[in-house]
Amino acid sequence: MKIFVIAEREQPVSELCAGARQFAEEVDLVALPTTQVVDGVADKVYRLEVPEGRMMEDAYVALANLIEQERPDAVFAESSRRIQLLLGRTAARVGGSVISNVNAMPGAKEASTMYFGGLANRKYKGEDGTTSFFFVRPATFPDAEPSGNNVEVMVPFVEPSYEVKRTEVGPRVKGDVDLPSAKRIVSVGRGIKEEKDLDMVRELCSLIDAELGCSRSIYEAENWLPKEALVGISGSTVVPDLYLTLGISGQAQHMVACDGATTIMCVNTDPYALIFEHSDYGSKADLYTVVPRMIEYFKAHPLK
Ligand SMILES: Cc1cc2nc3c(=O)[nH]c(=O)nc-3n(C[C@H](O)[C@H](O)[C@H](O)COP(=O)(O)OP(=O)(O)OC[C@H]3O[C@@H](n4cnc5c(N)ncnc54)[C@H](O)[C@@H]3O)c2cc1C
């Protein structure tokens, strides 16, 4: 059994290589120029060449050729935008099935994804004799360990039949959130009454060095925060040390993506809210009372 891993950030590189090692004798990492390669995680590291100024997805011909030559049984991938574009084109060329949003892998070619908004699971099996592509969510392989000698192999760029052209580059308008690697997250929900009230939560976040996340009510219904801040089956899965929710009810579609946090705390005025069942510590209180007090406290007692 041979599995390729393709990822960009350090954590998914390690996690996916570790998960692949549970099933495969050979685990090879395909590294983009942006990949943070971690020592000792794979047998080979295929360095995919992308010339300066070219889009990453244009490397799909070289990657498809590599897959056709090496015939991995599966590719485990981080769901970054670049990798989605690159693997979509690669899979179309080699004829492999693509399964996204995977949250459990009982076998190298068997995957489970959430269905009905997280109330049910759907199972998939990749066809034998083909390469199957799985986009795997964070924390799918909690107990696995990566290993390997990371033998470097260069994969030269192959010109595709048409080039993806970048027509404009501009600053990001909203948010620069990196929830999946955050150690502390304060997440806000419908309990926040007005957009301007996010300012006090942002102040709290800066005092405790936390990222700001949200429920779908705040991202989609109100559009007060960017998609990157959404926690849940439609957004990011997070595994911080601390997950503090303010005015979030605790519906399954939100909680399945943050239940892996080491400590969950909540502030909610409704003593029967589901969130209390998921929380290690809970305050049955108004967030408009609690947050200003927390700000006052952390101003007087700054974190070291
Ligand atoms: C297919 C599908 C996918 C979905 N994907 C996601 C997803 O990825 N992420 C997600 O979050 N949701 C998702 N949802 C929506 C989800 O089902 C819930 O509707 C949503 O999470 C509720 O958001 P909320 O907790 O902010 O709002 P509510 O459920 O309205 O809860 C607000 C809470 O705030 C409390 N509150 C009110 N005022 C205060 C106050 N002053 N102080 C303290 N507490 C207060 C209330 O008691 C209440 O418990 C999805 C739904 C479907 C069907």
The ligand as an SDF file (V2000), in Angstrom:
LIG
                    3D

 53 58  0  0  0  0  0  0  0  0999 V2000
  -26.5290   21.9390    6.8730 C   0  0  0  0  0  0  0  0  0  0  0  0
  -26.2490   22.8740    8.0150 C   0  0  0  0  0  0  0  0  0  0  0  0
  -24.9650   23.2890    8.2240 C   0  0  0  0  0  0  0  0  0  0  0  0
  -24.6700   24.1490    9.2840 C   0  0  0  0  0  0  0  0  0  0  0  0
  -23.3790   24.5170    9.5050 N   0  0  0  0  0  0  0  0  0  0  0  0
  -23.0800   25.2720   10.5780 C   0  0  0  0  0  0  0  0  0  0  0  0
  -21.7340   25.6170   10.9100 C   0  0  0  0  0  0  0  0  0  0  0  0
  -20.7850   25.2370   10.2150 O   0  0  0  0  0  0  0  0  0  0  0  0
  -21.5100   26.3740   12.0120 N   0  0  0  0  0  0  0  0  0  0  0  0
  -22.5190   26.8160   12.8260 C   0  0  0  0  0  0  0  0  0  0  0  0
  -22.2320   27.5000   13.8230 O   0  0  0  0  0  0  0  0  0  0  0  0
  -23.7960   26.5260   12.5350 N   0  0  0  0  0  0  0  0  0  0  0  0
  -24.1100   25.7800   11.4390 C   0  0  0  0  0  0  0  0  0  0  0  0
  -25.4080   25.5080   11.1570 N   0  0  0  0  0  0  0  0  0  0  0  0
  -26.4490   26.2070   11.9200 C   0  0  0  0  0  0  0  0  0  0  0  0
  -26.7270   25.5830   13.2810 C   0  0  0  0  0  0  0  0  0  0  0  0
  -27.6710   24.5640   13.1370 O   0  0  0  0  0  0  0  0  0  0  0  0
  -27.2790   26.6410   14.2630 C   0  0  0  0  0  0  0  0  0  0  0  0
  -28.4130   27.2480   13.6860 O   0  0  0  0  0  0  0  0  0  0  0  0
  -26.2800   27.7320   14.6040 C   0  0  0  0  0  0  0  0  0  0  0  0
  -25.0600   27.1650   15.0050 O   0  0  0  0  0  0  0  0  0  0  0  0
  -26.8420   28.5660   15.7470 C   0  0  0  0  0  0  0  0  0  0  0  0
  -25.9960   29.6630   15.9830 O   0  0  0  0  0  0  0  0  0  0  0  0
  -25.9940   30.3680   17.4050 P   0  0  0  0  0  0  0  0  0  0  0  0
  -25.6580   29.3770   18.4380 O   0  0  0  0  0  0  0  0  0  0  0  0
  -25.1150   31.5640   17.2540 O   0  0  0  0  0  0  0  0  0  0  0  0
  -27.4790   30.9200   17.5120 O   0  0  0  0  0  0  0  0  0  0  0  0
  -28.7080   30.4370   18.4240 P   0  0  0  0  0  0  0  0  0  0  0  0
  -28.9630   28.9860   18.2510 O   0  0  0  0  0  0  0  0  0  0  0  0
  -29.8160   31.3880   18.1240 O   0  0  0  0  0  0  0  0  0  0  0  0
  -28.1910   30.6590   19.9200 O   0  0  0  0  0  0  0  0  0  0  0  0
  -27.9550   31.9020   20.4840 C   0  0  0  0  0  0  0  0  0  0  0  0
  -27.6760   31.6500   21.9380 C   0  0  0  0  0  0  0  0  0  0  0  0
  -27.2850   32.8760   22.5560 O   0  0  0  0  0  0  0  0  0  0  0  0
  -27.8320   32.9200   23.8510 C   0  0  0  0  0  0  0  0  0  0  0  0
  -27.8890   34.3260   24.2340 N   0  0  0  0  0  0  0  0  0  0  0  0
  -28.7280   35.2840   23.7580 C   0  0  0  0  0  0  0  0  0  0  0  0
  -28.4260   36.4780   24.3050 N   0  0  0  0  0  0  0  0  0  0  0  0
  -27.3910   36.2730   25.1540 C   0  0  0  0  0  0  0  0  0  0  0  0
  -26.6250   37.1320   26.0040 C   0  0  0  0  0  0  0  0  0  0  0  0
  -26.8640   38.4410   26.0830 N   0  0  0  0  0  0  0  0  0  0  0  0
  -25.6190   36.5820   26.7410 N   0  0  0  0  0  0  0  0  0  0  0  0
  -25.3360   35.2440   26.6730 C   0  0  0  0  0  0  0  0  0  0  0  0
  -26.0430   34.4010   25.8810 N   0  0  0  0  0  0  0  0  0  0  0  0
  -27.0480   34.9090   25.1260 C   0  0  0  0  0  0  0  0  0  0  0  0
  -29.1810   32.2430   23.7290 C   0  0  0  0  0  0  0  0  0  0  0  0
  -29.5950   31.7330   24.9910 O   0  0  0  0  0  0  0  0  0  0  0  0
  -28.8750   31.1380   22.7140 C   0  0  0  0  0  0  0  0  0  0  0  0
  -28.5490   29.9210   23.3690 O   0  0  0  0  0  0  0  0  0  0  0  0
  -25.7200   24.6280   10.1180 C   0  0  0  0  0  0  0  0  0  0  0  0
  -27.0250   24.2070    9.8830 C   0  0  0  0  0  0  0  0  0  0  0  0
  -27.2890   23.3260    8.8420 C   0  0  0  0  0  0  0  0  0  0  0  0
  -28.6990   22.8760    8.6460 C   0  0  0  0  0  0  0  0  0  0  0  0
  1  2  1  0
  2  3  1  0
  2 52  2  0
  3  4  2  0
  4  5  1  0
  4 50  1  0
  5  6  2  0
  6  7  1  0
  6 13  1  0
  7  8  2  0
  7  9  1  0
  9 10  1  0
 10 11  2  0
 10 12  1  0
 12 13  2  0
 13 14  1  0
 14 15  1  0
 14 50  1  0
 15 16  1  0
 16 17  1  0
 16 18  1  0
 18 19  1  0
 18 20  1  0
 20 21  1  0
 20 22  1  0
 22 23  1  0
 23 24  1  0
 24 25  2  0
 24 26  1  0
 24 27  1  0
 27 28  1  0
 28 29  2  0
 28 30  1  0
 28 31  1  0
 31 32  1  0
 32 33  1  0
 33 34  1  0
 33 48  1  0
 34 35  1  0
 35 36  1  0
 35 46  1  0
 36 37  1  0
 36 45  1  0
 37 38  2  0
 38 39  1  0
 39 40  1  0
 39 45  2  0
 40 41  1  0
 40 42  2  0
 42 43  1  0
 43 44  2  0
 44 45  1  0
 46 47  1  0
 46 48  1  0
 48 49  1  0
 50 51  2  0
 51 52  1  0
 52 53  1  0
M  END
$$$$
